[in-house]
Amino acid sequence: MAIMSDRQSVGANATVANVLSGKVHEFLTGPSVVRFYGDASAVGLNTTFLVGNESIVQDQEVSAANRFPIIPDDFIAESGGISGDRVVISYRNTTGAAITAFTRVEVEPA
């Protein structure tokens, strides 16, 4: 199993297009199960989770637990993917102040 993690500040009323951009397992190398865990430092942060051309989560608010994701408490969604699929996790800040997004993604070969 491969694990990708990220901690990133999302500016006021801003969007981060893909926190996994440039990470080794951003593109799947074979059939896989992808699990997404996340939370934020404050309320008002929404997330979108895509695997390949499939939208798994669309602009939904994440927990404001203000810590790195704990398994299974901060589980958001799971999806399958095939070779070449891109895993995209974006965040949109709906507030007037910066919010930190905490992300953990597990990629497990199927």
Phi, psi and omega in degrees: 000136176259144180235133174239138178224159182201146172228121187215138176278131177250116184297165180304128179053033181245168177231137171258118189294318180200108180290345180266000182304124178089354179281152187304321186257022177300323177252126182291142181260358178185179177303129186213159169254129182246124178245135184241126176237142179192159170201180187226166180278348180200167177290155175105011179251124179252152181231154173231136183232119180237143171231115186063230180264011184255128176271117182268313177230132182237106172054052180253144181290142178258163179300147177256048184287343177057051177197166175295143184305136176254137179265131003264003188306320187257024177295132178251308182196166180220145178207160174263156178211166179241172181307130178093344178297139177264134176264122182236128173232117179243156178232143176232123179272123182261008185247181180262015179220156180294145178229139177270131177257133178248126187228140171225130177232130176250132176242113183245121178302138181272000000 
